[in-house]
């Protein structure tokens, strides 16, 4: 994945969802991209509602996600200008793991950064980060 003759990654993908750990992952990835002169690719994945969920709850969830995306986009825009960093912001819908893998493959990124899960059940079932590490197609950094 790394091109011979370079010192590090050319593009770094970070998954963000507005959680504290994903925001720390975004900050870490931005610093890494700035130091390496790499492009930072930011991905927000909209999760779809459960089948049979009430329409009013789905609308509320969609509005909440709209607000999170708007804030993340604005942060990416302002911080990239401050840090003189190349940033592209992508938004997709579906399963976060699937969409991260798809975008990483499409853009041929050199590294992936995600925040650690804070959900207790993920210790037993597995988290997004653990699945990405098992995928082992790129270096994966998991930020606590």
ZADO-1210 file (C-alpha; in nm, 4 decimals, padded with zeros to 6 digits):
<atoms>
<atom x="00.0000" y="00.0000" z="00.0000" code="UNK" pos="1"/>
<atom x="00.2829" y="00.2407" z="00.0757" code="UNK" pos="2"/>
<atom x="00.4544" y="00.3717" z="-00.2321" code="UNK" pos="3"/>
<atom x="00.8270" y="00.3056" z="-00.2427" code="UNK" pos="4"/>
<atom x="01.0296" y="00.6213" z="-00.1988" code="UNK" pos="5"/>
<atom x="00.7933" y="00.7848" z="00.0501" code="UNK" pos="6"/>
<atom x="00.8277" y="00.8144" z="00.4236" code="UNK" pos="7"/>
<atom x="00.4713" y="00.7396" z="00.5212" code="UNK" pos="8"/>
<atom x="00.1076" y="00.7289" z="00.4241" code="UNK" pos="9"/>
<atom x="-00.0334" y="00.9453" z="00.1466" code="UNK" pos="10"/>
<atom x="-00.3913" y="00.9160" z="00.2692" code="UNK" pos="11"/>
<atom x="-00.5412" y="00.8364" z="00.6078" code="UNK" pos="12"/>
<atom x="-00.9059" y="00.7412" z="00.6578" code="UNK" pos="13"/>
<atom x="-01.0741" y="00.8238" z="00.9874" code="UNK" pos="14"/>
<atom x="-01.4234" y="00.7164" z="01.0862" code="UNK" pos="15"/>
<atom x="-01.6185" y="00.9671" z="01.2924" code="UNK" pos="16"/>
<atom x="-01.9647" y="00.9533" z="01.4452" code="UNK" pos="17"/>
<atom x="-01.9609" y="01.2436" z="01.6899" code="UNK" pos="18"/>
<atom x="-01.8695" y="01.0311" z="01.9942" code="UNK" pos="19"/>
<atom x="-01.5832" y="01.1358" z="02.2191" code="UNK" pos="20"/>
<atom x="-01.3623" y="00.8495" z="02.1029" code="UNK" pos="21"/>
<atom x="-01.4275" y="00.9223" z="01.7354" code="UNK" pos="22"/>
<atom x="-01.3460" y="01.2896" z="01.7882" code="UNK" pos="23"/>
<atom x="-01.0177" y="01.1900" z="01.9550" code="UNK" pos="24"/>
<atom x="-00.9513" y="00.9590" z="01.6598" code="UNK" pos="25"/>
<atom x="-01.0198" y="01.2509" z="01.4239" code="UNK" pos="26"/>
<atom x="-00.7756" y="01.4726" z="01.6098" code="UNK" pos="27"/>
<atom x="-00.5105" y="01.2021" z="01.6154" code="UNK" pos="28"/>
<atom x="-00.5569" y="01.1295" z="01.2436" code="UNK" pos="29"/>
<atom x="-00.5407" y="01.5019" z="01.1586" code="UNK" pos="30"/>
<atom x="-00.2144" y="01.5389" z="01.3477" code="UNK" pos="31"/>
<atom x="-00.0708" y="01.2316" z="01.1799" code="UNK" pos="32"/>
<atom x="-00.1809" y="01.3524" z="00.8351" code="UNK" pos="33"/>
<atom x="-00.0330" y="01.6981" z="00.8989" code="UNK" pos="34"/>
<atom x="00.3018" y="01.5559" z="01.0116" code="UNK" pos="35"/>
<atom x="00.3155" y="01.3128" z="00.7197" code="UNK" pos="36"/>
<atom x="00.1881" y="01.5578" z="00.4556" code="UNK" pos="37"/>
<atom x="-00.0956" y="01.3141" z="00.3837" code="UNK" pos="38"/>
<atom x="-00.4562" y="01.3716" z="00.2856" code="UNK" pos="39"/>
<atom x="-00.7094" y="01.3149" z="00.5623" code="UNK" pos="40"/>
<atom x="-01.0234" y="01.1338" z="00.4500" code="UNK" pos="41"/>
<atom x="-01.3079" y="01.1722" z="00.6999" code="UNK" pos="42"/>
<atom x="-01.6075" y="00.9365" z="00.6862" code="UNK" pos="43"/>
<atom x="-01.9397" y="00.9673" z="00.8670" code="UNK" pos="44"/>
<atom x="-02.1750" y="00.6727" z="00.8245" code="UNK" pos="45"/>
<atom x="-02.5441" y="00.7283" z="00.8789" code="UNK" pos="46"/>
<atom x="-02.6941" y="00.4252" z="01.0413" code="UNK" pos="47"/>
<atom x="-03.0345" y="00.3241" z="00.9209" code="UNK" pos="48"/>
<atom x="-03.3222" y="00.2699" z="01.1603" code="UNK" pos="49"/>
<atom x="-03.4419" y="-00.0706" z="01.2648" code="UNK" pos="50"/>
<atom x="-03.7205" y="-00.2307" z="01.0665" code="UNK" pos="51"/>
<atom x="-04.0549" y="-00.1593" z="01.2264" code="UNK" pos="52"/>
<atom x="-03.9330" y="00.1492" z="01.4152" code="UNK" pos="53"/>
<atom x="-04.1811" y="00.4303" z="01.4605" code="UNK" pos="54"/>
<atom x="-04.1675" y="00.6951" z="01.1893" code="UNK" pos="55"/>
<atom x="-04.1403" y="00.9830" z="01.4376" code="UNK" pos="56"/>
<atom x="-03.8372" y="00.8192" z="01.6011" code="UNK" pos="57"/>
<atom x="-03.6714" y="00.7677" z="01.2625" code="UNK" pos="58"/>
<atom x="-03.7268" y="01.1344" z="01.1754" code="UNK" pos="59"/>
<atom x="-03.5793" y="01.2434" z="01.5100" code="UNK" pos="60"/>
<atom x="-03.2771" y="01.0174" z="01.4585" code="UNK" pos="61"/>
<atom x="-03.2265" y="01.1546" z="01.1076" code="UNK" pos="62"/>
<atom x="-03.2429" y="01.5138" z="01.2360" code="UNK" pos="63"/>
<atom x="-02.9911" y="01.4340" z="01.5113" code="UNK" pos="64"/>
<atom x="-02.7550" y="01.2805" z="01.2551" code="UNK" pos="65"/>
<atom x="-02.7997" y="01.5878" z="01.0315" code="UNK" pos="66"/>
<atom x="-02.6828" y="01.8090" z="01.3181" code="UNK" pos="67"/>
<atom x="-02.3832" y="01.5863" z="01.3939" code="UNK" pos="68"/>
<atom x="-02.2800" y="01.5783" z="01.0267" code="UNK" pos="69"/>
<atom x="-02.3115" y="01.9556" z="00.9920" code="UNK" pos="70"/>
<atom x="-02.0924" y="02.0083" z="01.2985" code="UNK" pos="71"/>
<atom x="-01.8320" y="01.7554" z="01.1839" code="UNK" pos="72"/>
<atom x="-01.8189" y="01.9058" z="00.8338" code="UNK" pos="73"/>
<atom x="-01.7697" y="02.2542" z="00.9744" code="UNK" pos="74"/>
<atom x="-01.4998" y="02.1357" z="01.2142" code="UNK" pos="75"/>
<atom x="-01.3191" y="01.9560" z="00.9312" code="UNK" pos="76"/>
<atom x="-01.3394" y="02.2672" z="00.7125" code="UNK" pos="77"/>
<atom x="-01.2125" y="02.5131" z="00.9730" code="UNK" pos="78"/>
<atom x="-00.9433" y="02.2879" z="01.1224" code="UNK" pos="79"/>
<atom x="-00.8100" y="02.1909" z="00.7791" code="UNK" pos="80"/>
<atom x="-00.7626" y="02.5566" z="00.6954" code="UNK" pos="81"/>
<atom x="-00.5915" y="02.6238" z="01.0304" code="UNK" pos="82"/>
<atom x="-00.3582" y="02.3256" z="00.9909" code="UNK" pos="83"/>
<atom x="-00.3020" y="02.3662" z="00.6165" code="UNK" pos="84"/>
<atom x="-00.4303" y="02.0112" z="00.5728" code="UNK" pos="85"/>
<atom x="-00.5936" y="01.8453" z="00.2728" code="UNK" pos="86"/>
<atom x="-00.9246" y="01.7017" z="00.3932" code="UNK" pos="87"/>
<atom x="-01.2093" y="01.5318" z="00.2113" code="UNK" pos="88"/>
<atom x="-01.5353" y="01.4636" z="00.3953" code="UNK" pos="89"/>
<atom x="-01.7506" y="01.1692" z="00.2934" code="UNK" pos="90"/>
<atom x="-02.0940" y="01.0728" z="00.4137" code="UNK" pos="91"/>
<atom x="-02.2535" y="00.7349" z="00.3540" code="UNK" pos="92"/>
<atom x="-02.5452" y="00.5325" z="00.4846" code="UNK" pos="93"/>
<atom x="-02.5404" y="00.1771" z="00.6093" code="UNK" pos="94"/>
<atom x="-02.3180" y="-00.0375" z="00.8240" code="UNK" pos="95"/>
<atom x="-02.0126" y="00.1541" z="00.9540" code="UNK" pos="96"/>
<atom x="-01.7758" y="-00.1412" z="00.9095" code="UNK" pos="97"/>
<atom x="-01.8889" y="-00.2117" z="00.5543" code="UNK" pos="98"/>
<atom x="-01.8741" y="00.1524" z="00.4495" code="UNK" pos="99"/>
<atom x="-01.5287" y="00.2096" z="00.6033" code="UNK" pos="100"/>
<atom x="-01.3910" y="-00.0936" z="00.4200" code="UNK" pos="101"/>
<atom x="-01.5552" y="00.0090" z="00.0915" code="UNK" pos="102"/>
<atom x="-01.4205" y="00.3638" z="00.1052" code="UNK" pos="103"/>
<atom x="-01.0745" y="00.2472" z="00.2133" code="UNK" pos="104"/>
<atom x="-01.0639" y="00.0161" z="-00.0877" code="UNK" pos="105"/>
<atom x="-01.2115" y="00.2709" z="-00.3305" code="UNK" pos="106"/>
<atom x="-00.9624" y="00.5406" z="-00.2350" code="UNK" pos="107"/>
<atom x="-00.6756" y="00.2987" z="-00.1699" code="UNK" pos="108"/>
<atom x="-00.5970" y="00.4611" z="00.1627" code="UNK" pos="109"/>
<atom x="-00.2747" y="00.3765" z="00.3391" code="UNK" pos="110"/>
<atom x="-00.4057" y="00.3698" z="00.6971" code="UNK" pos="111"/>
<atom x="-00.7317" y="00.3672" z="00.8937" code="UNK" pos="112"/>
<atom x="-00.7950" y="00.5367" z="01.2286" code="UNK" pos="113"/>
<atom x="-01.1022" y="00.4756" z="01.4460" code="UNK" pos="114"/>
<atom x="-01.2043" y="00.5378" z="01.8038" code="UNK" pos="115"/>
<atom x="-01.2381" y="00.2512" z="02.0493" code="UNK" pos="116"/>
<atom x="-01.5899" y="00.1388" z="02.1265" code="UNK" pos="117"/>
<atom x="-01.7307" y="00.2385" z="02.4628" code="UNK" pos="118"/>
<atom x="-02.0112" y="-00.0193" z="02.4534" code="UNK" pos="119"/>
<atom x="-01.9655" y="-00.2893" z="02.7153" code="UNK" pos="120"/>
<atom x="-02.0993" y="-00.5696" z="02.4945" code="UNK" pos="121"/>
<atom x="-01.8260" y="-00.5141" z="02.2394" code="UNK" pos="122"/>
<atom x="-01.5762" y="-00.6724" z="02.4753" code="UNK" pos="123"/>
<atom x="-01.7482" y="-01.0031" z="02.4080" code="UNK" pos="124"/>
<atom x="-01.9029" y="-00.9664" z="02.0615" code="UNK" pos="125"/>
<atom x="-01.6357" y="-00.7538" z="01.8936" code="UNK" pos="126"/>
<atom x="-01.6217" y="-00.3940" z="01.7890" code="UNK" pos="127"/>
<atom x="-01.5773" y="-00.2068" z="01.4645" code="UNK" pos="128"/>
<atom x="-01.2108" y="-00.1539" z="01.5528" code="UNK" pos="129"/>
<atom x="-01.1535" y="-00.5234" z="01.6219" code="UNK" pos="130"/>
<atom x="-01.3151" y="-00.6196" z="01.2916" code="UNK" pos="131"/>
<atom x="-01.0959" y="-00.3717" z="01.1038" code="UNK" pos="132"/>
<atom x="-00.7834" y="-00.5039" z="01.2723" code="UNK" pos="133"/>
<atom x="-00.8809" y="-00.8615" z="01.1806" code="UNK" pos="134"/>
<atom x="-00.9360" y="-00.7468" z="00.8203" code="UNK" pos="135"/>
<atom x="-00.5628" y="-00.6632" z="00.8140" code="UNK" pos="136"/>
<atom x="-00.5590" y="-00.4883" z="00.4774" code="UNK" pos="137"/>
<atom x="-00.4175" y="-00.1617" z="00.6109" code="UNK" pos="138"/>
<atom x="-00.2527" y="-00.0462" z="00.9307" code="UNK" pos="139"/>
<atom x="-00.5336" y="00.0301" z="01.1769" code="UNK" pos="140"/>
<atom x="-00.4906" y="00.2655" z="01.4705" code="UNK" pos="141"/>
<atom x="-00.7487" y="00.2449" z="01.7483" code="UNK" pos="142"/>
<atom x="-00.7655" y="00.5574" z="01.9626" code="UNK" pos="143"/>
<atom x="-00.9013" y="00.5173" z="02.3189" code="UNK" pos="144"/>
</atoms>
